Amino acid sequence: MAQITLDNLAHSYLPNPKGEEDYALKQLDHVWGDGEAYALLGASGCGKSTLLNIISGLLVPSRGRILFGDRDVTREDTVARNIAQVFQFPVVYDTMTVGDNLAFPLRNRGMDAGYIAARVQKIASMIGMEEVLKRKARGLTADAKQKISLGRGMVREDVNAILFDEPLTVIDPHMKWELRTQLKALHNEFGHTMIYVTHDQTEALTFADKVVVMHDGRVVQLGTPEELFDTPEHTFVGYFIGSPGMNLIEAEVSGNIALCAGHKVALGGSYKAPSGRVQIGIRPEFVSLASGDEGLPVTIKRVEDVGRHQILRAEFAGKPVNAILPEGMAVPADANRLKFLPERIGVYADDWRVTPLHAVATPEREAV
Amino acid sequence: MDKVQNNKAWFLVLPVLVLVAFSAVIPLMTVVNYSVQDTFGNNVFFWEGLGWFQEVLTSKQVHSAFGRQLMFSGIILAIQIPLGIAIALCMPKKGFWASVCLVLMALPLLVPWNVVGTIWQILGRADIGLLGYVLDALNINFNYSRNAIHAWIIVVTMDVWHWTSLVALLAYAGLQSIPQAYYQAAKIDQASRWKVFRYIELPKMQGVLLIAILLRFMDSFMIYTEPFVVTGGGPGTATSFLSIDLVKLALGQFDLGPAAAFSIMYFLVILLVSWVFYTVMTNLDKAEGR
């Protein structure tokens, strides 16, 4: 086990990439700490799988280096790297039994038969397949096959890291939760470095200590779930995380006042006039309903009751704005304004967060 | 819901019935007819019962032809299936060269049977054929019209040249349909090249290989034109396969009764063996799933 360093990494699937847009993975410098559990979160096609395949050695990057500890492994193959990876769709060896499937990676490394048998038993009990160990893997259901794939990923104890590429896509919801818990338990027990790719934010936030958000071939933020929630570094993080995502409103910012379509909004800090496309972002959790002439005038479209709270869908200057209201709160008939909590408003220039001139009352962040 | 009863619709099936009758049923019935009758000419036939069948079944000549036929099919399957798989594994997966390979592989399949026979007949001759000439120059006395083993070598080689492509193309199609994830998983699991073949490629090719074996068995069991052109069944009866014997019997000696009985049993053997092949392999498939 070792920490994994990505140094100046970039990858393009084209032989002669010209511009930035030819790269599936743009300039990337990143350190995956030894023994930590990461979630790699992003929309489909943002380069998550590419990054994973580069780490495991299935792909050689167009540029840059990968280090395991101090060892440069950029040109080394998967065998030398000794990494486990679980893919999105189940891969099982049809003609083998379930048990042989689980034992396969160990046998390929020439492990001792007694050790293999013990290890296979342990993994089988973990994925709940002890009864079918002697059965051929062919003809099992998709989620049983995927459990075998997961088991094969976890069977080796000496791996440098375990990579999961959206492994629970084909699994039943209740089993999903259980397997995720198992993975977490496994992580606590053995302390493998784990990287878990997903586009499901709940999955990411429950699995990982640290979440890495990717967008358009770039890492836009690395942080704890709280950091991603409180101070999204990029508008993508804002609206991708949270349900519903962050409200983004076009604005002109000067000092501690934002001007949104002619209406003033107080900010929690003051800013040097940012350049480019400027937006303010506020999470629906920090938006409240008001009447009279305080706040932004909106048209209320509808209220959705989702159980623990209600989601208010409204429109400001033709763009949707959402607010989260407490459970059971009745919307007053004269309500036509939304108020934002000033210290929770973020300012974004060309999609990236702008740091205010003075410290604001938000939690401390770790630098990316 | 009420079903409309209209028995006139049966007339729509009539053209197909007529066609099938003329193309298959009536000729086959003639053969059946011949197989149970005898004649002394003048188009007068009388009932013979199962006599011809008994004669054919006890004929030493038919027995040895049957043995040669089985050996031929066995040899060419044993060569063509592994060779075809090996070629498919070596072919490039995509790009310009993949297309070139596909076209080259398909070429022998497009050559008519008797042309293939002629090509090899000439190729093997020591006086004007390249292969025969080269062997002769190397001091190897190669003569397929005198030496039975040489005759077998040239007939088998010819069949391998003609038909291995079919196996290779089928196997190639099977290989192409394996998702990339399987290879990636195998790399992650640190499987050797042999294990990738044994546990991924071979099981995934099973379906197409079954078809390849069936097609090659049926075709080789019915082979006629090529050995007829190259060796004419000789030397002696060394390469007289079932169909060559049959034609000699039916058209050479004009023994229509025994020839008809022979044909029917020939047909039944092919049907039976193909059915056994198919059932065994599909059952293997199911048994593994359990």
Interface residues (C-beta under 8 A of the other chain):
Chain A: N53 S56 G57 L58 D77 T78 V79 N82 I83 A84 Q85 F87 Q88 F89 V91 Y93 D94 T95 M96 F104 P105 N108 R109 R135 K136 R138 G139 S149 R152 G153
Chain B: P179 A181 Y182 Q184 A185 K187 I188 D189 Q190 A191 S192 K195 Y199 I200 P203 K204 E288 G289 R290
